[in-house]
Amino acid sequence: MLVRDAIRDTYPDIVARIGDPDLGAPGRWVPALVALTSRALVGVGLAQRAVVTDLWVARPARGRGVGAALLAALEARVASEGHSRARLRCVATNTRARAFYRRAGWHVVGQHAHERFGHPMVDFAKRL
């Protein structure tokens, strides 16, 4: 699955410490947005209420606008649900993702330890 592979690829140190992530029940992914090429699933994004909970892009598709397109679509979805502000979080050591979100107009609003595993997280917000 793209999400599990992306997590393993992006956070090998965390996966080594805590094991493969629990991706929840399959129905959790029903409202997800996906990015497809003619050959493969290359990205997936999910927003629930005003929170972008997941944005994953397969390594070969990174840097090609897939993540930007998914993020813009997720922001539009959140706005269409009546929210004027969106939130998301990412692992603090993922500097590439942090820079990506800043380029997309997101601002750091806080930092905290992951509630279950303790690794540092960064909270972002954006006015829509």
Salt bridges, closest charged atoms under 4 A:
ASP5 OD1 - ARG8 NH1 3.78
ASP9 OD2 - ARG59 NE 2.78
ASP9 OD2 - ARG62 NH1 3.38
ASP20 OD2 - ARG8 NH2 2.51
ASP54 OD2 - ARG28 NH2 2.56
GLU75 OE1 - LYS126 NZ 3.10
GLU115 OE1 - ARG89 NH1 2.71
GLU115 OE2 - HIS114 NE2 3.82
ASP123 OD2 - HIS112 ND1 3.02
